Amino acid sequence: MSRQEAKTQDAIFTAFFELLSQKSFHNIRIAELCQKANIGRSTFYSHFASKDDLLIAVCHQLFQHVFLTSSLAEHKTSQKPHKGSLEEQVTHLFQHFKENADKVTTLYQLEDDYFIRSLKKELANYLVPQMTTDYSAQSQLPDELLEQYVVDIFLTTLSWWIKNHFTHDVSQVTNYYLTLLK
């Protein structure tokens, strides 16, 4: 992607989030999105096939960064994949969600459940392998049930944190989540 294309995409993303803070996803029109981003309709359609495609791209961009690296310490030093402890992995996730609080809150509250469905898939790929290693040996539960539990408790914790406007410290929220899993 060229620098100009990246700038245009950023303008579209920014306009999209501004409009989402004012109205529901389904009430946003491409014309007003283009006006807010200061681009033409053809430019929008050269980047995205539809408003739904834009939502998918926004989620992908957020998740790509959040799930690209696996620990907070690694995030500060490099972009090479490295599996840290479960606590480090969870802290890393919550740290990214806090850093992107406005976007996460907006996407979490959409009447379209694409963000939640996508987040569930990412969490299943990211957290569940560690959890099944740590917990399935001690558990009589089927792996599928354990996977659903791990993901649902994370989403419940994230939802609670969003409702509390991210006021609790990341390490505290990590501790709450890990305590709920015990």
N, C-alpha and C positions, 0 to 999 in steps of 0.2 A: 504494500500500500504506500503510495506516495505521500509526501508531507501535506500536500493540498487535500488529498482524499482523507487523510487522518484529521485535518482541521475541520473539514466539512462534516465528517462523522461525529466529531466532538461537538460541533455546533448543533447537530441534529439531536444527539443525546441530551445536551443541556436543555434545549428547547422542549424535548419530550418530558424531562423531569419537571421543568417549570410548569408545563401544562398539566401534568399528573397531580401536581400539588394544588391545582385550581379546580380540576374536574375529573370525572371518571374516565377510565381508559376508553370505554365505548363511545363517549361523547367527544373525544378528540378527533378532529378532522385533519386530513393530510394538508389541506390548504392552510389552516391556522398553524400547523406545525412548521410548514415551509416559511410562512411569514415570520414566525418567531425566530427561526434559524437563519433567516435572511437568505434563503435559497429558492430556486425555482422547483416546480413539481418534477421536472425531468431530472434534476439533480438528485432529488429525494429518491426517485425510482431507479436511478442508476446505482444507488447504494442499497436500497431495500425494496423488496417486491410488494410489501404491504406494511401496515401498522403492526400486525402480528409478527412479521419478520423483524421489525425494529425491536419489539419486546424480546424476542428470542436473542437478538444480537446484544442487547443491553445485559440480559441475564448471563449470556456466554462471557461477555467481557468481565463482569463482576466475578463470576465463578472461576474463570481462567486464572485470575490473579489470586483469589482466595485459596484455591485448591492446588495451585502450581507448586508451591513450596509447602513443606510439611511441619516446620517448626518456627516459632517466633525468632529464636536465636539465628536460625539459618536465614530467615527473611532479612535480617539486618545485615548479614554478611555476604550472601550470595544467592543465586537463583538455582543452585543445583539441588535436585531432589535428595532428600535425606529423611528417613523415618526417625523421629524422636520418640520420646515416651508418649503414652496416651495423654497425660496431662499437658505436655508441650503441644501436641496436636490440637487438642481442644482449646487451649489458650490461644493458639495461633488463629483458629477459626473465629473465636469470639473477638479477638483483637481486630481482625479485618472487618467484622461486622460493625464494630464500634467506630472504626475509622470511616466507614461508609454508612453511618447511621441514617442520614437523610435518604439515601438511595434505598437502603434495606427496608426502612420503614415504609416508604412509598410503595415499593414492590410487594412487600408483605401484605399490605392492605388493599391491593387490587382486587376487584371483583372477579377478575380472570385468575384462575389458580395455576397458571403456567409457572410462575416463580416458585411456588411451594412444591409443585410436582418435580421441577428441575432440581430444586435444593434437596429434596428427598433422595433423588438418584445420586447426586454428588456426595451426600453424606453416607449413603450406603457404600459407595466405592471407596470413600476416604476413611471413615471411622470403623465401619463394621469389620473389616479384616483384623484390625487391632483388637477390637472387642471380642470377636469370636475366639481369638487366641487366648485372651485373658479370662473370658467368662464361660465359654462353652464347655471347657473341660470340667468346670465345677457345677454346671447346670444340667438339669434334666430336660430343659426346654428344647424344642426343635429349633434349628438354626434360623429358619424363616421368621419364627416368632421373636427370637432374640434380635434379629436384624430390625424388624419393625419397631420393637421396643426401644432400641438404641436411637433410632432416627426420630421416633415420636417424642421421646423425652428431650432430645436436643431441640426439636421444634417448639415444644412446650416451654422450655427454658428460654429460648430466643423470643418467643411471643411475650412471655412475662417481662423480659428485659426491655423489649420495645415499648410495652405498655407503661413501664416505669421510666421511660425516656433515657435509657442507658445510664441511669444514675449510679448503679453499682459498679464497682471496680471489676475489671476483666478477670483477675485471679479469683475474686469472690464468686463470680458467676460460674467460672470453671469448676470451682469447688462445689457449688450447688448442684451442677449437672452431674459431676462424678459421684456425689453423695446420693443423688436420686437413683443412680444405676446400681448401687450396692444392695 
